[in-house]
Amino acid sequence: MLTYYHLKEIDYVLVFPAGLDPVPVLIDKRTFFDAWIMNRMCVMVRNIEQLIIDNPDLFGD
């Protein structure tokens, strides 16, 4: 029987990233549905970050 684990703040890096944010991954397929939601949100944030990196002139100085 699998034991499920909810992701907590301590599971994520808290310092300012040097590059794009990492996408959370399932831990041995035992994380809850919230991991999927976090994955989707992180993918959207990474897409926005990449848009800003690729087009700095669109977002000012």
Backbone as ProteinMPNN parsed JSONL, in Angstrom:
{"seq_chain_A": "MLTYYHLKEIDYVLVFPAGLDPVPVLIDKRTFFDAWIMNRMCVMVRNIEQLIIDNPDLFGD", "coords_chain_A": {"N_chain_A": [[0.842, -1.183, 0.0], [0.547, 2.198, -0.851], [2.013, 5.086, 0.632], [0.969, 8.337, 0.919], [2.157, 11.671, 0.226], [2.047, 15.024, 1.035], [3.216, 17.893, -0.613], [5.386, 20.287, 0.87], [6.427, 23.549, 2.082], [9.152, 23.335, 2.673], [10.039, 21.539, 0.792], [10.764, 22.9, -1.453], [13.141, 24.998, -3.12], [14.225, 27.978, -1.586], [15.726, 30.183, -2.226], [16.672, 32.926, -4.428], [16.298, 32.076, -7.799], [18.858, 31.092, -10.155], [18.292, 30.63, -12.735], [15.636, 29.51, -14.858], [12.746, 28.497, -13.016], [12.6, 25.325, -11.342], [10.481, 22.57, -12.235], [8.081, 21.06, -10.175], [8.151, 17.571, -9.359], [6.604, 14.309, -9.326], [6.959, 12.349, -6.4], [8.133, 9.319, -6.381], [5.664, 8.576, -7.426], [3.815, 9.039, -5.406], [2.756, 11.38, -4.529], [0.106, 13.699, -3.944], [-2.801, 14.831, -5.814], [-2.416, 17.553, -5.784], [0.195, 17.947, -6.572], [0.12, 17.702, -9.331], [-1.391, 19.975, -9.963], [0.377, 21.947, -9.027], [2.483, 21.456, -10.802], [1.307, 22.266, -13.265], [0.888, 25.014, -12.724], [3.538, 25.835, -12.335], [4.638, 25.344, -14.858], [3.259, 27.252, -16.345], [4.252, 29.603, -15.127], [6.969, 29.348, -15.756], [6.821, 29.595, -18.537], [6.02, 32.265, -18.744], [8.245, 33.492, -17.521], [10.202, 32.78, -19.423], [9.244, 34.144, -21.664], [9.623, 36.794, -20.817], [12.423, 36.797, -20.542], [13.181, 36.309, -23.194], [12.102, 38.523, -24.501], [12.886, 41.236, -23.465], [12.545, 43.914, -24.113], [9.837, 44.322, -24.329], [8.949, 44.625, -21.762], [10.011, 46.779, -20.435], [12.727, 48.492, -18.667]], "CA_chain_A": [[0.0, 0.0, 0.0], [1.334, 3.426, -0.951], [1.82, 6.17, 1.588], [0.981, 9.583, 0.155], [2.915, 12.762, 0.833], [1.722, 16.366, 0.545], [4.383, 18.763, -0.72], [5.424, 21.365, 1.859], [7.333, 24.647, 1.734], [10.544, 22.883, 2.793], [10.368, 20.744, -0.389], [11.138, 23.793, -2.549], [14.268, 25.904, -2.893], [13.691, 29.277, -1.2], [16.601, 31.277, -2.648], [16.368, 33.441, -5.76], [16.883, 31.144, -8.77], [19.816, 31.614, -11.132], [17.69, 30.427, -14.049], [14.216, 29.207, -14.786], [12.356, 27.704, -11.857], [12.384, 23.91, -11.624], [9.095, 22.111, -12.154], [7.962, 19.97, -9.199], [7.899, 16.252, -9.933], [6.034, 13.352, -8.39], [7.939, 11.616, -5.61], [7.774, 7.898, -6.467], [4.237, 8.506, -7.76], [3.035, 8.989, -4.178], [2.249, 12.691, -4.156], [-1.316, 13.877, -4.199], [-3.24, 15.579, -6.99], [-1.888, 18.918, -5.714], [1.456, 17.997, -7.32], [-0.242, 17.968, -10.727], [-1.782, 21.39, -10.02], [1.616, 22.721, -8.909], [3.196, 21.308, -12.076], [0.67, 23.121, -14.269], [1.175, 26.412, -12.382], [4.96, 26.098, -12.565], [4.852, 25.408, -16.305], [2.782, 28.569, -16.781], [5.203, 30.611, -14.645], [8.189, 29.215, -16.572], [6.542, 30.172, -19.856], [6.045, 33.725, -18.573], [9.648, 33.858, -17.307], [10.922, 32.662, -20.691], [8.782, 35.248, -22.503], [10.302, 38.007, -20.344], [13.843, 36.663, -20.883], [13.332, 36.405, -24.648], [11.598, 39.808, -25.009], [12.99, 42.235, -22.401], [12.094, 45.221, -24.59], [8.386, 44.422, -24.132], [8.634, 44.788, -20.351], [10.73, 47.923, -19.873], [14.095, 48.282, -18.169]], "C_chain_A": [[0.888, 1.248, 0.0], [1.007, 4.384, 0.18], [1.961, 7.472, 0.814], [1.62, 10.705, 0.947], [2.478, 14.076, 0.21], [3.001, 17.198, 0.502], [4.261, 19.909, 0.274], [6.431, 22.418, 1.403], [8.784, 24.184, 1.733], [10.994, 22.065, 1.572], [10.855, 21.592, -1.561], [12.316, 24.668, -2.146], [13.714, 27.301, -2.625], [14.565, 30.449, -1.624], [16.225, 31.722, -4.054], [17.037, 32.557, -6.802], [17.844, 31.832, -9.734], [19.264, 31.495, -12.547], [16.203, 30.198, -13.897], [13.924, 28.321, -13.581], [12.195, 26.239, -12.239], [10.909, 23.558, -11.489], [9.03, 20.996, -11.117], [7.654, 18.645, -9.903], [7.271, 15.356, -8.874], [7.158, 12.615, -7.677], [7.489, 10.159, -5.584], [6.285, 7.686, -6.685], [3.351, 8.449, -6.517], [2.514, 10.351, -3.754], [0.803, 12.827, -4.599], [-1.555, 14.664, -5.484], [-2.697, 17.003, -6.984], [-0.553, 19.039, -6.44], [1.179, 18.282, -8.793], [-0.615, 19.436, -10.897], [-0.537, 22.269, -9.942], [2.432, 22.626, -10.198], [2.623, 22.239, -13.133], [0.978, 24.591, -13.989], [2.629, 26.744, -12.672], [5.285, 26.161, -14.049], [4.402, 26.765, -16.827], [3.75, 29.672, -16.36], [6.491, 30.548, -15.462], [7.991, 29.796, -17.962], [6.569, 31.693, -19.802], [7.477, 34.204, -18.374], [10.422, 33.826, -18.625], [10.519, 33.772, -21.65], [9.492, 36.546, -22.116], [11.786, 37.962, -20.703], [14.062, 36.882, -22.378], [12.961, 37.775, -25.211], [11.684, 40.904, -23.944], [12.485, 43.614, -22.821], [10.585, 45.404, -24.416], [8.01, 44.798, -22.702], [9.406, 45.916, -19.682], [12.098, 47.537, -19.354], [14.119, 47.387, -16.981]], "O_chain_A": [[1.855, 1.336, 0.757], [-0.137, 4.475, 0.625], [2.961, 7.685, 0.128], [1.626, 10.694, 2.178], [2.53, 14.231, -1.01], [3.776, 17.209, 1.458], [3.172, 20.438, 0.494], [7.189, 22.201, 0.458], [9.564, 24.6, 0.877], [12.193, 21.914, 1.341], [11.313, 21.046, -2.564], [12.466, 25.032, -0.98], [12.832, 27.765, -3.347], [14.189, 31.601, -1.406], [15.55, 30.998, -4.785], [18.238, 32.306, -6.703], [17.667, 32.999, -10.082], [19.724, 32.187, -13.455], [15.587, 30.639, -12.927], [14.751, 27.501, -13.18], [11.712, 25.931, -13.329], [10.181, 24.181, -10.717], [9.841, 20.072, -11.166], [6.972, 18.623, -10.928], [7.391, 15.613, -7.676], [8.183, 12.297, -8.279], [6.568, 9.804, -4.848], [5.711, 6.721, -6.18], [2.261, 7.88, -6.558], [1.883, 10.46, -2.703], [0.349, 12.144, -5.517], [-0.615, 15.102, -6.146], [-2.531, 17.607, -8.044], [-0.197, 20.131, -6.883], [1.925, 19.025, -9.431], [-0.202, 20.073, -11.866], [-0.406, 23.228, -10.702], [3.011, 23.62, -10.635], [3.373, 22.929, -13.824], [1.295, 25.34, -14.914], [2.927, 27.816, -13.197], [6.129, 26.958, -14.459], [5.082, 27.366, -17.659], [4.039, 30.575, -17.145], [7.045, 31.587, -15.822], [8.9, 30.424, -18.506], [7.085, 32.338, -20.714], [7.891, 35.196, -18.974], [11.203, 34.733, -18.913], [11.365, 34.292, -22.378], [9.913, 37.309, -22.986], [12.352, 38.973, -21.121], [15.01, 37.557, -22.781], [13.446, 38.156, -26.276], [10.654, 41.452, -23.554], [12.045, 44.396, -21.978], [10.107, 46.538, -24.363], [6.888, 45.238, -22.449], [9.44, 45.985, -18.453], [12.573, 46.421, -19.563], [15.189, 47.108, -16.439]]}, "name": "protein", "num_of_chains": 1, "seq": "MLTYYHLKEIDYVLVFPAGLDPVPVLIDKRTFFDAWIMNRMCVMVRNIEQLIIDNPDLFGD"}
